[in-house]
Amino acid sequence: MVKNGDDLGLCMQVRGPDAVFNAIQLGEVTLVLMQKEADYPHIRSICKEKNIPVEEGSNTDLWRMSAEPGFDVLGLKKRKPIASLDELCASGGVIWILDGVEYATNIGNCLRTAEVSGAAGVVITTSATNELRRTATRASMRADRFIPTIWASCTEVIESCKHHGIRIVVAEDVGSSKPWEVDLTGDIAMVVGAERYGVSQEMMQAADKIVRLPMLGFVPSYNLQVTLAAMALESLRQMDEKGLLNLED
């Protein structure tokens, strides 16, 4: 059972002042991104009343984030942008674990891919310095504003997943199954590992399944975010095959 409902639609963006205001009234919006100079006092007022965070962005920021050009206010729906580890695992869905990943650019690119693929959240099992967080945020195009991004220990993540019935599927080159041979739908935590050392032994031992992406060339591995993207797309394909995707606004 998917805990956050049968509607797994990835259209999490509402565009334009009227659509955003109406969606807020319906209780669908969890965050608003507004151009700094935009004059929408009614939206700011209702957001304050309903305790909905308002992020301000530049024209460039709104242009980059909008699925269609020409909008100066956007609303995030179907996903709370901030959550604790326990809240994230309790809500279920697809969770990404970046196990020991240290390079900020890789973390940022993975965050962006996880967000756009509709994941529930991202957990990073790396000790985070302020500089690492800042660089990762920039690399993600600040996608961390729209998806829970949690820094926690490997042990904490495993315990929370097990407590809430989240299956753990690791992508590693010792896997015996291909991604399309394993169920990647429902409440699931998919794990990619550190650039040099891969997924930790602690996480490997906790895994319910270990999958391996086919590699036919000379180079011994895919880039980290390519692995995440391939797994994310296979998960979406399986959801679509089961009739679980709703791509309507």
C-alpha positions as CSV (number, residue, x, y, z in Angstrom):
1,M,0.0,0.0,0.0
2,V,1.3,3.5,-0.9
3,K,0.7,5.6,2.2
4,N,0.4,8.9,0.5
5,G,-2.6,7.9,-1.6
6,D,-3.3,6.3,-5.0
7,D,-2.8,9.5,-6.9
8,L,1.0,9.5,-7.6
9,G,0.7,12.3,-10.2
10,L,4.0,14.1,-10.7
11,C,2.4,17.4,-11.7
12,M,3.2,19.1,-8.4
13,Q,3.2,22.6,-9.9
14,V,0.4,25.2,-9.9
15,R,1.0,28.3,-12.1
16,G,-0.4,31.8,-12.0
17,P,-2.0,33.9,-9.3
18,D,-5.6,32.7,-9.8
19,A,-4.7,29.0,-10.0
20,V,-2.3,29.3,-7.0
21,F,-4.9,31.2,-4.9
22,N,-7.6,28.7,-5.7
23,A,-5.4,25.7,-4.9
24,I,-4.4,27.3,-1.6
25,Q,-8.1,27.7,-0.7
26,L,-8.6,24.0,-1.5
27,G,-5.7,23.0,0.8
28,E,-3.5,21.7,-2.0
29,V,-0.5,24.0,-1.8
30,T,2.4,23.5,0.6
31,L,4.7,26.2,-0.6
32,V,4.6,29.3,-2.8
33,L,7.4,30.6,-5.0
34,M,6.9,34.2,-6.0
35,Q,8.8,36.7,-8.0
36,K,10.3,39.3,-5.6
37,E,8.4,42.3,-7.0
38,A,5.1,40.5,-7.6
39,D,2.2,42.3,-6.1
40,Y,-0.2,39.6,-4.8
41,P,-1.1,40.7,-1.3
42,H,-4.1,38.3,-1.2
43,I,-1.8,35.4,-1.8
44,R,0.7,36.5,0.8
45,S,-2.2,37.1,3.3
46,I,-3.8,33.6,2.8
47,C,-0.3,32.0,3.0
48,K,0.3,33.7,6.3
49,E,-3.1,32.7,7.6
50,K,-2.6,29.1,6.6
51,N,1.1,29.0,7.6
52,I,2.3,28.2,4.0
53,P,5.9,29.3,3.4
54,V,6.5,31.9,0.7
55,E,9.8,31.7,-1.1
56,E,10.9,34.8,-3.1
57,G,12.9,34.4,-6.3
58,S,14.3,36.5,-9.2
59,N,12.9,36.6,-12.7
60,T,15.5,34.0,-13.7
61,D,14.6,31.7,-10.8
62,L,10.9,31.8,-11.8
63,W,11.8,31.3,-15.5
64,R,13.9,28.2,-14.6
65,M,11.3,26.7,-12.2
66,S,8.1,27.3,-14.2
67,A,7.0,24.4,-16.5
68,E,5.6,27.1,-18.8
69,P,7.0,30.6,-19.4
70,G,5.4,33.8,-18.2
71,F,4.4,33.1,-14.6
72,D,5.6,35.1,-11.6
73,V,4.0,32.9,-8.9
74,L,4.0,29.1,-8.6
75,G,2.6,26.7,-6.0
76,L,3.9,23.4,-4.9
77,K,1.3,20.7,-4.3
78,K,1.2,17.0,-3.3
79,R,4.4,17.2,-1.3
80,K,5.4,18.9,1.9
81,P,8.8,20.5,1.3
82,I,10.0,20.0,4.9
83,A,9.8,16.8,7.0
84,S,11.7,15.0,9.7
85,L,13.1,11.5,8.9
86,D,10.3,9.9,10.8
87,E,7.7,11.9,9.1
88,L,9.1,11.2,5.7
89,C,9.2,7.4,6.2
90,A,5.8,7.5,7.8
91,S,4.3,9.1,4.7
92,G,5.8,6.5,2.4
93,G,6.3,6.7,-1.4
94,V,9.6,6.7,-3.1
95,I,12.5,7.9,-0.9
96,W,16.1,8.3,-2.2
97,I,19.1,7.5,0.1
98,L,22.5,8.9,-1.0
99,D,24.7,6.7,1.1
100,G,28.0,8.3,2.0
101,V,27.9,10.6,-1.1
102,E,30.5,13.3,-0.5
103,Y,30.7,15.4,-3.7
104,A,28.4,18.4,-3.5
105,T,27.8,18.5,-7.3
106,N,26.7,14.9,-7.3
107,I,24.4,15.5,-4.3
108,G,22.9,18.5,-6.0
109,N,22.3,16.8,-9.3
110,C,20.7,13.8,-7.5
111,L,18.5,16.1,-5.5
112,R,17.2,17.7,-8.7
113,T,16.6,14.4,-10.4
114,A,14.8,13.0,-7.3
115,E,12.6,16.0,-7.1
116,V,11.6,16.1,-10.8
117,S,10.8,12.4,-10.8
118,G,8.3,13.0,-8.0
119,A,10.1,11.4,-5.0
120,A,8.8,11.9,-1.5
121,G,12.2,12.9,-0.2
122,V,16.0,12.5,-0.2
123,V,18.1,11.4,2.8
124,I,21.9,11.9,2.7
125,T,24.1,9.8,5.1
126,T,27.1,12.1,5.0
127,S,28.4,14.5,7.7
128,A,27.3,17.9,6.3
129,T,29.4,21.0,6.5
130,N,27.8,24.3,5.8
131,E,29.9,24.6,2.6
132,L,28.8,21.2,1.4
133,R,25.1,22.1,1.9
134,R,25.5,25.4,0.1
135,T,27.3,23.9,-2.9
136,A,24.9,21.0,-3.1
137,T,21.9,23.5,-3.0
138,R,23.4,25.6,-5.9
139,A,24.1,22.4,-8.0
140,S,20.5,21.3,-7.5
141,M,19.1,24.6,-8.9
142,R,17.8,25.0,-5.3
143,A,15.5,22.0,-5.8
144,D,15.9,21.3,-2.1
145,R,13.3,24.1,-1.5
146,F,10.6,21.7,-2.9
147,I,11.5,18.3,-1.5
148,P,12.5,17.2,2.0
149,T,16.3,16.9,2.2
150,I,17.4,15.2,5.3
151,W,20.9,14.6,6.6
152,A,21.1,11.5,8.9
153,S,23.3,8.6,9.9
154,C,23.0,5.3,8.0
155,T,21.8,3.6,11.2
156,E,19.0,6.2,11.7
157,V,17.8,5.8,8.2
158,I,17.7,2.0,8.3
159,E,15.9,2.0,11.6
160,S,13.3,4.4,10.4
161,C,12.7,2.5,7.1
162,K,12.3,-0.8,9.0
163,H,10.0,0.7,11.6
164,H,7.7,2.1,8.9
165,G,7.8,-0.9,6.5
166,I,9.8,0.8,3.8
167,R,11.6,-1.7,1.5
168,I,15.2,-0.9,0.9
169,V,16.5,-1.5,-2.6
170,V,20.2,-0.9,-3.3
171,A,21.8,-0.2,-6.6
172,E,25.3,-1.8,-6.6
173,D,27.4,-3.8,-9.0
174,V,27.2,-7.0,-6.8
175,G,23.5,-7.1,-7.4
176,S,22.0,-10.3,-8.9
177,S,18.8,-8.7,-10.3
178,K,18.2,-6.1,-13.0
179,P,16.1,-3.1,-11.9
180,W,13.1,-4.2,-14.1
181,E,13.1,-7.6,-12.4
182,V,12.4,-6.0,-9.0
183,D,9.2,-4.2,-7.8
184,L,10.2,-0.5,-7.6
185,T,6.7,0.8,-6.7
186,G,5.0,1.4,-3.4
187,D,6.8,2.5,-0.2
188,I,10.4,2.1,-1.1
189,A,13.8,3.5,-0.3
190,M,16.2,3.3,-3.2
191,V,19.9,3.6,-2.4
192,V,22.9,4.8,-4.4
193,G,26.4,4.9,-2.9
194,A,29.5,6.9,-2.5
195,E,31.6,7.8,-5.5
196,R,34.7,5.8,-4.5
197,Y,33.5,3.2,-2.1
198,G,29.9,2.5,-3.1
199,V,27.1,1.6,-0.7
200,S,28.2,0.9,2.9
201,Q,28.2,-2.6,4.3
202,E,25.7,-1.6,6.9
203,M,23.2,-0.5,4.2
204,M,23.9,-3.6,2.1
205,Q,23.1,-5.9,5.0
206,A,19.9,-4.0,5.6
207,A,18.8,-4.2,1.9
208,D,15.7,-6.2,0.9
209,K,17.0,-6.3,-2.7
210,I,20.3,-5.4,-4.5
211,V,20.0,-4.6,-8.2
212,R,22.7,-4.1,-10.8
213,L,22.4,-1.8,-13.8
214,P,23.8,-3.6,-16.9
215,M,27.2,-2.3,-17.9
216,L,28.7,-3.4,-21.2
217,G,31.6,-1.0,-21.8
218,F,35.1,-0.7,-20.5
219,V,34.5,1.9,-17.8
220,P,33.5,0.1,-14.6
221,S,30.6,2.2,-13.5
222,Y,27.9,4.8,-14.4
223,N,28.0,8.3,-13.1
224,L,26.1,8.5,-9.8
225,Q,23.2,10.7,-11.0
226,V,22.8,8.5,-14.1
227,T,22.2,5.5,-11.8
228,L,19.6,7.4,-9.9
229,A,17.9,8.6,-13.0
230,A,17.8,5.1,-14.5
231,M,16.3,3.7,-11.3
232,A,13.8,6.6,-11.0
233,L,12.6,6.2,-14.6
234,E,12.2,2.4,-14.2
235,S,10.2,3.1,-11.0
236,L,8.0,5.5,-13.0
237,R,7.6,3.0,-15.8
238,Q,6.4,0.3,-13.4
239,M,4.0,2.8,-11.7
240,D,2.6,3.7,-15.1
241,E,2.2,0.0,-16.1
242,K,0.2,-0.5,-12.9
243,G,-2.0,2.5,-13.6
244,L,-0.6,4.4,-10.6
245,L,0.5,7.6,-12.5
246,N,-1.8,10.5,-12.9
247,L,-0.1,13.1,-15.1
248,E,-3.0,15.5,-15.2
249,D,-2.7,18.8,-13.5
